[in-house]
Amino acid sequence: MLTVRGNNKISQIQKEFTTAFPFLKLEFFNQLHKVHEASPKKALIKTDILLKERIKGNSEIVINEEMPVSLLERLFMETFGISVQVFRKSGRSWLETTRTDDWTLRRQNDEGKELSMFN
């Protein structure tokens, strides 16, 4: 379980997320995306800023492995007003989980582990 608060740097959130889910990573974007839709790379947010510099409120969210990707992404938008995208490791590449946003974080991480074993 991972708790995200506004006083965390984006880079710290990313590091803690990848520690909890070694075959996943979080990217932060200026632009909202829909479920099963990718985010443009030009909309990436710099990771050295505090989340509270970008957010609407002072709330927090709790991330657990049974949470679907779509819920995680929606919670970041609803709670902090910021768009995130989950990426899954596939060998040496990182793929946006757009087609599998309904999968849980555990299932995404397990799939990333399996796909990375063959490379």
MODELLER restraints for C-alpha pairs under 7 A, 6 or more apart:
rsr = mdl.restraints
at = mdl.atoms
rsr.add(forms.Gaussian(group=physical.xy_distance, feature=features.Distance(at['CA:1:A'], at['CA:62:A']), mean=6.81, stdev=0.5))
rsr.add(forms.Gaussian(group=physical.xy_distance, feature=features.Distance(at['CA:1:A'], at['CA:63:A']), mean=5.60, stdev=0.5))
rsr.add(forms.Gaussian(group=physical.xy_distance, feature=features.Distance(at['CA:1:A'], at['CA:64:A']), mean=4.67, stdev=0.5))
rsr.add(forms.Gaussian(group=physical.xy_distance, feature=features.Distance(at['CA:2:A'], at['CA:62:A']), mean=5.63, stdev=0.5))
rsr.add(forms.Gaussian(group=physical.xy_distance, feature=features.Distance(at['CA:2:A'], at['CA:63:A']), mean=4.98, stdev=0.5))
rsr.add(forms.Gaussian(group=physical.xy_distance, feature=features.Distance(at['CA:2:A'], at['CA:64:A']), mean=6.54, stdev=0.5))
rsr.add(forms.Gaussian(group=physical.xy_distance, feature=features.Distance(at['CA:3:A'], at['CA:60:A']), mean=6.78, stdev=0.5))
rsr.add(forms.Gaussian(group=physical.xy_distance, feature=features.Distance(at['CA:3:A'], at['CA:61:A']), mean=5.71, stdev=0.5))
rsr.add(forms.Gaussian(group=physical.xy_distance, feature=features.Distance(at['CA:3:A'], at['CA:62:A']), mean=4.39, stdev=0.5))
rsr.add(forms.Gaussian(group=physical.xy_distance, feature=features.Distance(at['CA:3:A'], at['CA:63:A']), mean=6.16, stdev=0.5))
rsr.add(forms.Gaussian(group=physical.xy_distance, feature=features.Distance(at['CA:4:A'], at['CA:13:A']), mean=6.87, stdev=0.5))
rsr.add(forms.Gaussian(group=physical.xy_distance, feature=features.Distance(at['CA:4:A'], at['CA:60:A']), mean=5.44, stdev=0.5))
rsr.add(forms.Gaussian(group=physical.xy_distance, feature=features.Distance(at['CA:4:A'], at['CA:61:A']), mean=5.33, stdev=0.5))
rsr.add(forms.Gaussian(group=physical.xy_distance, feature=features.Distance(at['CA:4:A'], at['CA:62:A']), mean=6.37, stdev=0.5))
rsr.add(forms.Gaussian(group=physical.xy_distance, feature=features.Distance(at['CA:5:A'], at['CA:59:A']), mean=6.54, stdev=0.5))
rsr.add(forms.Gaussian(group=physical.xy_distance, feature=features.Distance(at['CA:5:A'], at['CA:60:A']), mean=4.61, stdev=0.5))
rsr.add(forms.Gaussian(group=physical.xy_distance, feature=features.Distance(at['CA:5:A'], at['CA:61:A']), mean=6.92, stdev=0.5))
rsr.add(forms.Gaussian(group=physical.xy_distance, feature=features.Distance(at['CA:6:A'], at['CA:50:A']), mean=6.99, stdev=0.5))
rsr.add(forms.Gaussian(group=physical.xy_distance, feature=features.Distance(at['CA:6:A'], at['CA:51:A']), mean=4.94, stdev=0.5))
rsr.add(forms.Gaussian(group=physical.xy_distance, feature=features.Distance(at['CA:6:A'], at['CA:52:A']), mean=4.35, stdev=0.5))
rsr.add(forms.Gaussian(group=physical.xy_distance, feature=features.Distance(at['CA:6:A'], at['CA:58:A']), mean=5.96, stdev=0.5))
rsr.add(forms.Gaussian(group=physical.xy_distance, feature=features.Distance(at['CA:6:A'], at['CA:60:A']), mean=6.96, stdev=0.5))
rsr.add(forms.Gaussian(group=physical.xy_distance, feature=features.Distance(at['CA:7:A'], at['CA:50:A']), mean=6.03, stdev=0.5))
rsr.add(forms.Gaussian(group=physical.xy_distance, feature=features.Distance(at['CA:7:A'], at['CA:51:A']), mean=6.24, stdev=0.5))
rsr.add(forms.Gaussian(group=physical.xy_distance, feature=features.Distance(at['CA:7:A'], at['CA:52:A']), mean=5.79, stdev=0.5))
rsr.add(forms.Gaussian(group=physical.xy_distance, feature=features.Distance(at['CA:8:A'], at['CA:50:A']), mean=5.57, stdev=0.5))
rsr.add(forms.Gaussian(group=physical.xy_distance, feature=features.Distance(at['CA:8:A'], at['CA:51:A']), mean=5.81, stdev=0.5))
rsr.add(forms.Gaussian(group=physical.xy_distance, feature=features.Distance(at['CA:9:A'], at['CA:48:A']), mean=6.25, stdev=0.5))
rsr.add(forms.Gaussian(group=physical.xy_distance, feature=features.Distance(at['CA:9:A'], at['CA:49:A']), mean=5.47, stdev=0.5))
rsr.add(forms.Gaussian(group=physical.xy_distance, feature=features.Distance(at['CA:9:A'], at['CA:50:A']), mean=4.00, stdev=0.5))
rsr.add(forms.Gaussian(group=physical.xy_distance, feature=features.Distance(at['CA:9:A'], at['CA:51:A']), mean=5.58, stdev=0.5))
rsr.add(forms.Gaussian(group=physical.xy_distance, feature=features.Distance(at['CA:10:A'], at['CA:47:A']), mean=4.87, stdev=0.5))
rsr.add(forms.Gaussian(group=physical.xy_distance, feature=features.Distance(at['CA:10:A'], at['CA:48:A']), mean=6.35, stdev=0.5))
rsr.add(forms.Gaussian(group=physical.xy_distance, feature=features.Distance(at['CA:10:A'], at['CA:49:A']), mean=6.13, stdev=0.5))
rsr.add(forms.Gaussian(group=physical.xy_distance, feature=features.Distance(at['CA:10:A'], at['CA:50:A']), mean=5.99, stdev=0.5))
rsr.add(forms.Gaussian(group=physical.xy_distance, feature=features.Distance(at['CA:10:A'], at['CA:51:A']), mean=5.75, stdev=0.5))
rsr.add(forms.Gaussian(group=physical.xy_distance, feature=features.Distance(at['CA:11:A'], at['CA:47:A']), mean=4.79, stdev=0.5))
rsr.add(forms.Gaussian(group=physical.xy_distance, feature=features.Distance(at['CA:11:A'], at['CA:48:A']), mean=6.03, stdev=0.5))
rsr.add(forms.Gaussian(group=physical.xy_distance, feature=features.Distance(at['CA:14:A'], at['CA:25:A']), mean=6.58, stdev=0.5))
rsr.add(forms.Gaussian(group=physical.xy_distance, feature=features.Distance(at['CA:14:A'], at['CA:26:A']), mean=5.69, stdev=0.5))
rsr.add(forms.Gaussian(group=physical.xy_distance, feature=features.Distance(at['CA:17:A'], at['CA:25:A']), mean=6.68, stdev=0.5))
rsr.add(forms.Gaussian(group=physical.xy_distance, feature=features.Distance(at['CA:18:A'], at['CA:24:A']), mean=5.87, stdev=0.5))
rsr.add(forms.Gaussian(group=physical.xy_distance, feature=features.Distance(at['CA:18:A'], at['CA:25:A']), mean=5.47, stdev=0.5))
rsr.add(forms.Gaussian(group=physical.xy_distance, feature=features.Distance(at['CA:21:A'], at['CA:109:A']), mean=5.97, stdev=0.5))
rsr.add(forms.Gaussian(group=physical.xy_distance, feature=features.Distance(at['CA:23:A'], at['CA:88:A']), mean=5.87, stdev=0.5))
rsr.add(forms.Gaussian(group=physical.xy_distance, feature=features.Distance(at['CA:23:A'], at['CA:89:A']), mean=5.14, stdev=0.5))
rsr.add(forms.Gaussian(group=physical.xy_distance, feature=features.Distance(at['CA:23:A'], at['CA:109:A']), mean=5.13, stdev=0.5))
rsr.add(forms.Gaussian(group=physical.xy_distance, feature=features.Distance(at['CA:23:A'], at['CA:112:A']), mean=5.16, stdev=0.5))
rsr.add(forms.Gaussian(group=physical.xy_distance, feature=features.Distance(at['CA:23:A'], at['CA:113:A']), mean=5.93, stdev=0.5))
rsr.add(forms.Gaussian(group=physical.xy_distance, feature=features.Distance(at['CA:24:A'], at['CA:86:A']), mean=6.75, stdev=0.5))
rsr.add(forms.Gaussian(group=physical.xy_distance, feature=features.Distance(at['CA:24:A'], at['CA:87:A']), mean=5.51, stdev=0.5))
rsr.add(forms.Gaussian(group=physical.xy_distance, feature=features.Distance(at['CA:24:A'], at['CA:88:A']), mean=4.56, stdev=0.5))
rsr.add(forms.Gaussian(group=physical.xy_distance, feature=features.Distance(at['CA:24:A'], at['CA:89:A']), mean=6.06, stdev=0.5))
rsr.add(forms.Gaussian(group=physical.xy_distance, feature=features.Distance(at['CA:24:A'], at['CA:109:A']), mean=5.92, stdev=0.5))
rsr.add(forms.Gaussian(group=physical.xy_distance, feature=features.Distance(at['CA:25:A'], at['CA:86:A']), mean=5.80, stdev=0.5))
rsr.add(forms.Gaussian(group=physical.xy_distance, feature=features.Distance(at['CA:25:A'], at['CA:87:A']), mean=5.19, stdev=0.5))
rsr.add(forms.Gaussian(group=physical.xy_distance, feature=features.Distance(at['CA:25:A'], at['CA:88:A']), mean=6.63, stdev=0.5))
rsr.add(forms.Gaussian(group=physical.xy_distance, feature=features.Distance(at['CA:26:A'], at['CA:84:A']), mean=6.52, stdev=0.5))
rsr.add(forms.Gaussian(group=physical.xy_distance, feature=features.Distance(at['CA:26:A'], at['CA:85:A']), mean=5.78, stdev=0.5))
rsr.add(forms.Gaussian(group=physical.xy_distance, feature=features.Distance(at['CA:26:A'], at['CA:86:A']), mean=4.83, stdev=0.5))
rsr.add(forms.Gaussian(group=physical.xy_distance, feature=features.Distance(at['CA:26:A'], at['CA:87:A']), mean=6.30, stdev=0.5))
rsr.add(forms.Gaussian(group=physical.xy_distance, feature=features.Distance(at['CA:27:A'], at['CA:84:A']), mean=5.54, stdev=0.5))
rsr.add(forms.Gaussian(group=physical.xy_distance, feature=features.Distance(at['CA:27:A'], at['CA:85:A']), mean=5.36, stdev=0.5))
rsr.add(forms.Gaussian(group=physical.xy_distance, feature=features.Distance(at['CA:27:A'], at['CA:86:A']), mean=6.60, stdev=0.5))
rsr.add(forms.Gaussian(group=physical.xy_distance, feature=features.Distance(at['CA:28:A'], at['CA:44:A']), mean=5.81, stdev=0.5))
rsr.add(forms.Gaussian(group=physical.xy_distance, feature=features.Distance(at['CA:28:A'], at['CA:45:A']), mean=5.50, stdev=0.5))
rsr.add(forms.Gaussian(group=physical.xy_distance, feature=features.Distance(at['CA:28:A'], at['CA:83:A']), mean=5.86, stdev=0.5))
rsr.add(forms.Gaussian(group=physical.xy_distance, feature=features.Distance(at['CA:28:A'], at['CA:84:A']), mean=4.49, stdev=0.5))
rsr.add(forms.Gaussian(group=physical.xy_distance, feature=features.Distance(at['CA:28:A'], at['CA:85:A']), mean=6.57, stdev=0.5))
rsr.add(forms.Gaussian(group=physical.xy_distance, feature=features.Distance(at['CA:29:A'], at['CA:43:A']), mean=5.14, stdev=0.5))
rsr.add(forms.Gaussian(group=physical.xy_distance, feature=features.Distance(at['CA:29:A'], at['CA:44:A']), mean=4.42, stdev=0.5))
rsr.add(forms.Gaussian(group=physical.xy_distance, feature=features.Distance(at['CA:29:A'], at['CA:45:A']), mean=5.22, stdev=0.5))
rsr.add(forms.Gaussian(group=physical.xy_distance, feature=features.Distance(at['CA:29:A'], at['CA:82:A']), mean=6.95, stdev=0.5))
rsr.add(forms.Gaussian(group=physical.xy_distance, feature=features.Distance(at['CA:29:A'], at['CA:83:A']), mean=5.15, stdev=0.5))
rsr.add(forms.Gaussian(group=physical.xy_distance, feature=features.Distance(at['CA:29:A'], at['CA:84:A']), mean=5.90, stdev=0.5))
rsr.add(forms.Gaussian(group=physical.xy_distance, feature=features.Distance(at['CA:30:A'], at['CA:43:A']), mean=5.14, stdev=0.5))
rsr.add(forms.Gaussian(group=physical.xy_distance, feature=features.Distance(at['CA:30:A'], at['CA:44:A']), mean=6.35, stdev=0.5))
rsr.add(forms.Gaussian(group=physical.xy_distance, feature=features.Distance(at['CA:30:A'], at['CA:45:A']), mean=6.26, stdev=0.5))
rsr.add(forms.Gaussian(group=physical.xy_distance, feature=features.Distance(at['CA:30:A'], at['CA:82:A']), mean=6.90, stdev=0.5))
rsr.add(forms.Gaussian(group=physical.xy_distance, feature=features.Distance(at['CA:30:A'], at['CA:83:A']), mean=6.47, stdev=0.5))
rsr.add(forms.Gaussian(group=physical.xy_distance, feature=features.Distance(at['CA:31:A'], at['CA:43:A']), mean=5.99, stdev=0.5))
rsr.add(forms.Gaussian(group=physical.xy_distance, feature=features.Distance(at['CA:31:A'], at['CA:83:A']), mean=6.33, stdev=0.5))
rsr.add(forms.Gaussian(group=physical.xy_distance, feature=features.Distance(at['CA:32:A'], at['CA:83:A']), mean=5.32, stdev=0.5))
rsr.add(forms.Gaussian(group=physical.xy_distance, feature=features.Distance(at['CA:33:A'], at['CA:39:A']), mean=6.00, stdev=0.5))
rsr.add(forms.Gaussian(group=physical.xy_distance, feature=features.Distance(at['CA:35:A'], at['CA:70:A']), mean=6.38, stdev=0.5))
rsr.add(forms.Gaussian(group=physical.xy_distance, feature=features.Distance(at['CA:35:A'], at['CA:98:A']), mean=6.82, stdev=0.5))
rsr.add(forms.Gaussian(group=physical.xy_distance, feature=features.Distance(at['CA:35:A'], at['CA:101:A']), mean=6.65, stdev=0.5))
rsr.add(forms.Gaussian(group=physical.xy_distance, feature=features.Distance(at['CA:36:A'], at['CA:98:A']), mean=4.04, stdev=0.5))
rsr.add(forms.Gaussian(group=physical.xy_distance, feature=features.Distance(at['CA:36:A'], at['CA:99:A']), mean=5.08, stdev=0.5))
rsr.add(forms.Gaussian(group=physical.xy_distance, feature=features.Distance(at['CA:36:A'], at['CA:101:A']), mean=6.19, stdev=0.5))
rsr.add(forms.Gaussian(group=physical.xy_distance, feature=features.Distance(at['CA:37:A'], at['CA:98:A']), mean=5.41, stdev=0.5))
rsr.add(forms.Gaussian(group=physical.xy_distance, feature=features.Distance(at['CA:38:A'], at['CA:96:A']), mean=6.80, stdev=0.5))
rsr.add(forms.Gaussian(group=physical.xy_distance, feature=features.Distance(at['CA:38:A'], at['CA:98:A']), mean=6.08, stdev=0.5))
rsr.add(forms.Gaussian(group=physical.xy_distance, feature=features.Distance(at['CA:55:A'], at['CA:80:A']), mean=4.49, stdev=0.5))
rsr.add(forms.Gaussian(group=physical.xy_distance, feature=features.Distance(at['CA:55:A'], at['CA:81:A']), mean=5.48, stdev=0.5))
rsr.add(forms.Gaussian(group=physical.xy_distance, feature=features.Distance(at['CA:55:A'], at['CA:82:A']), mean=6.56, stdev=0.5))
rsr.add(forms.Gaussian(group=physical.xy_distance, feature=features.Distance(at['CA:56:A'], at['CA:80:A']), mean=5.35, stdev=0.5))
rsr.add(forms.Gaussian(group=physical.xy_distance, feature=features.Distance(at['CA:56:A'], at['CA:81:A']), mean=5.71, stdev=0.5))
rsr.add(forms.Gaussian(group=physical.xy_distance, feature=features.Distance(at['CA:57:A'], at['CA:79:A']), mean=6.94, stdev=0.5))
rsr.add(forms.Gaussian(group=physical.xy_distance, feature=features.Distance(at['CA:57:A'], at['CA:80:A']), mean=6.07, stdev=0.5))
rsr.add(forms.Gaussian(group=physical.xy_distance, feature=features.Distance(at['CA:59:A'], at['CA:79:A']), mean=6.41, stdev=0.5))
rsr.add(forms.Gaussian(group=physical.xy_distance, feature=features.Distance(at['CA:65:A'], at['CA:104:A']), mean=6.52, stdev=0.5))
rsr.add(forms.Gaussian(group=physical.xy_distance, feature=features.Distance(at['CA:65:A'], at['CA:105:A']), mean=4.99, stdev=0.5))
rsr.add(forms.Gaussian(group=physical.xy_distance, feature=features.Distance(at['CA:65:A'], at['CA:106:A']), mean=4.84, stdev=0.5))
rsr.add(forms.Gaussian(group=physical.xy_distance, feature=features.Distance(at['CA:66:A'], at['CA:104:A']), mean=5.23, stdev=0.5))
rsr.add(forms.Gaussian(group=physical.xy_distance, feature=features.Distance(at['CA:66:A'], at['CA:105:A']), mean=6.20, stdev=0.5))
rsr.add(forms.Gaussian(group=physical.xy_distance, feature=features.Distance(at['CA:66:A'], at['CA:106:A']), mean=6.28, stdev=0.5))
rsr.add(forms.Gaussian(group=physical.xy_distance, feature=features.Distance(at['CA:67:A'], at['CA:104:A']), mean=5.12, stdev=0.5))
rsr.add(forms.Gaussian(group=physical.xy_distance, feature=features.Distance(at['CA:67:A'], at['CA:105:A']), mean=5.96, stdev=0.5))
rsr.add(forms.Gaussian(group=physical.xy_distance, feature=features.Distance(at['CA:68:A'], at['CA:101:A']), mean=6.70, stdev=0.5))
rsr.add(forms.Gaussian(group=physical.xy_distance, feature=features.Distance(at['CA:68:A'], at['CA:102:A']), mean=5.43, stdev=0.5))
rsr.add(forms.Gaussian(group=physical.xy_distance, feature=features.Distance(at['CA:68:A'], at['CA:103:A']), mean=5.20, stdev=0.5))
rsr.add(forms.Gaussian(group=physical.xy_distance, feature=features.Distance(at['CA:68:A'], at['CA:104:A']), mean=3.87, stdev=0.5))
rsr.add(forms.Gaussian(group=physical.xy_distance, feature=features.Distance(at['CA:68:A'], at['CA:105:A']), mean=5.93, stdev=0.5))
rsr.add(forms.Gaussian(group=physical.xy_distance, feature=features.Distance(at['CA:69:A'], at['CA:86:A']), mean=6.97, stdev=0.5))
rsr.add(forms.Gaussian(group=physical.xy_distance, feature=features.Distance(at['CA:69:A'], at['CA:101:A']), mean=4.90, stdev=0.5))
rsr.add(forms.Gaussian(group=physical.xy_distance, feature=features.Distance(at['CA:69:A'], at['CA:102:A']), mean=6.09, stdev=0.5))
rsr.add(forms.Gaussian(group=physical.xy_distance, feature=features.Distance(at['CA:69:A'], at['CA:103:A']), mean=6.22, stdev=0.5))
rsr.add(forms.Gaussian(group=physical.xy_distance, feature=features.Distance(at['CA:69:A'], at['CA:104:A']), mean=5.91, stdev=0.5))
rsr.add(forms.Gaussian(group=physical.xy_distance, feature=features.Distance(at['CA:69:A'], at['CA:105:A']), mean=6.07, stdev=0.5))
rsr.add(forms.Gaussian(group=physical.xy_distance, feature=features.Distance(at['CA:70:A'], at['CA:101:A']), mean=4.98, stdev=0.5))
rsr.add(forms.Gaussian(group=physical.xy_distance, feature=features.Distance(at['CA:70:A'], at['CA:102:A']), mean=5.93, stdev=0.5))
rsr.add(forms.Gaussian(group=physical.xy_distance, feature=features.Distance(at['CA:73:A'], at['CA:83:A']), mean=6.80, stdev=0.5))
rsr.add(forms.Gaussian(group=physical.xy_distance, feature=features.Distance(at['CA:73:A'], at['CA:84:A']), mean=5.59, stdev=0.5))
rsr.add(forms.Gaussian(group=physical.xy_distance, feature=features.Distance(at['CA:73:A'], at['CA:85:A']), mean=6.51, stdev=0.5))
rsr.add(forms.Gaussian(group=physical.xy_distance, feature=features.Distance(at['CA:76:A'], at['CA:82:A']), mean=5.83, stdev=0.5))
rsr.add(forms.Gaussian(group=physical.xy_distance, feature=features.Distance(at['CA:76:A'], at['CA:83:A']), mean=6.43, stdev=0.5))
rsr.add(forms.Gaussian(group=physical.xy_distance, feature=features.Distance(at['CA:76:A'], at['CA:84:A']), mean=6.77, stdev=0.5))
rsr.add(forms.Gaussian(group=physical.xy_distance, feature=features.Distance(at['CA:77:A'], at['CA:83:A']), mean=5.49, stdev=0.5))
rsr.add(forms.Gaussian(group=physical.xy_distance, feature=features.Distance(at['CA:85:A'], at['CA:96:A']), mean=7.00, stdev=0.5))
rsr.add(forms.Gaussian(group=physical.xy_distance, feature=features.Distance(at['CA:86:A'], at['CA:96:A']), mean=6.08, stdev=0.5))
rsr.add(forms.Gaussian(group=physical.xy_distance, feature=features.Distance(at['CA:86:A'], at['CA:97:A']), mean=6.00, stdev=0.5))
rsr.add(forms.Gaussian(group=physical.xy_distance, feature=features.Distance(at['CA:87:A'], at['CA:94:A']), mean=5.82, stdev=0.5))
rsr.add(forms.Gaussian(group=physical.xy_distance, feature=features.Distance(at['CA:87:A'], at['CA:95:A']), mean=5.18, stdev=0.5))
rsr.add(forms.Gaussian(group=physical.xy_distance, feature=features.Distance(at['CA:87:A'], at['CA:96:A']), mean=4.31, stdev=0.5))
rsr.add(forms.Gaussian(group=physical.xy_distance, feature=features.Distance(at['CA:87:A'], at['CA:97:A']), mean=5.57, stdev=0.5))
rsr.add(forms.Gaussian(group=physical.xy_distance, feature=features.Distance(at['CA:88:A'], at['CA:94:A']), mean=5.49, stdev=0.5))
rsr.add(forms.Gaussian(group=physical.xy_distance, feature=features.Distance(at['CA:88:A'], at['CA:95:A']), mean=5.26, stdev=0.5))
rsr.add(forms.Gaussian(group=physical.xy_distance, feature=features.Distance(at['CA:88:A'], at['CA:96:A']), mean=6.34, stdev=0.5))
rsr.add(forms.Gaussian(group=physical.xy_distance, feature=features.Distance(at['CA:88:A'], at['CA:97:A']), mean=6.37, stdev=0.5))
rsr.add(forms.Gaussian(group=physical.xy_distance, feature=features.Distance(at['CA:88:A'], at['CA:108:A']), mean=6.66, stdev=0.5))
rsr.add(forms.Gaussian(group=physical.xy_distance, feature=features.Distance(at['CA:88:A'], at['CA:109:A']), mean=6.95, stdev=0.5))
rsr.add(forms.Gaussian(group=physical.xy_distance, feature=features.Distance(at['CA:88:A'], at['CA:112:A']), mean=5.62, stdev=0.5))
rsr.add(forms.Gaussian(group=physical.xy_distance, feature=features.Distance(at['CA:89:A'], at['CA:95:A']), mean=6.37, stdev=0.5))
rsr.add(forms.Gaussian(group=physical.xy_distance, feature=features.Distance(at['CA:89:A'], at['CA:112:A']), mean=4.90, stdev=0.5))
rsr.add(forms.Gaussian(group=physical.xy_distance, feature=features.Distance(at['CA:89:A'], at['CA:116:A']), mean=6.77, stdev=0.5))
rsr.add(forms.Gaussian(group=physical.xy_distance, feature=features.Distance(at['CA:90:A'], at['CA:112:A']), mean=5.65, stdev=0.5))
rsr.add(forms.Gaussian(group=physical.xy_distance, feature=features.Distance(at['CA:90:A'], at['CA:115:A']), mean=5.20, stdev=0.5))
rsr.add(forms.Gaussian(group=physical.xy_distance, feature=features.Distance(at['CA:90:A'], at['CA:116:A']), mean=5.42, stdev=0.5))
rsr.add(forms.Gaussian(group=physical.xy_distance, feature=features.Distance(at['CA:91:A'], at['CA:115:A']), mean=5.86, stdev=0.5))
rsr.add(forms.Gaussian(group=physical.xy_distance, feature=features.Distance(at['CA:91:A'], at['CA:116:A']), mean=4.12, stdev=0.5))
rsr.add(forms.Gaussian(group=physical.xy_distance, feature=features.Distance(at['CA:91:A'], at['CA:118:A']), mean=6.96, stdev=0.5))
rsr.add(forms.Gaussian(group=physical.xy_distance, feature=features.Distance(at['CA:91:A'], at['CA:119:A']), mean=5.20, stdev=0.5))
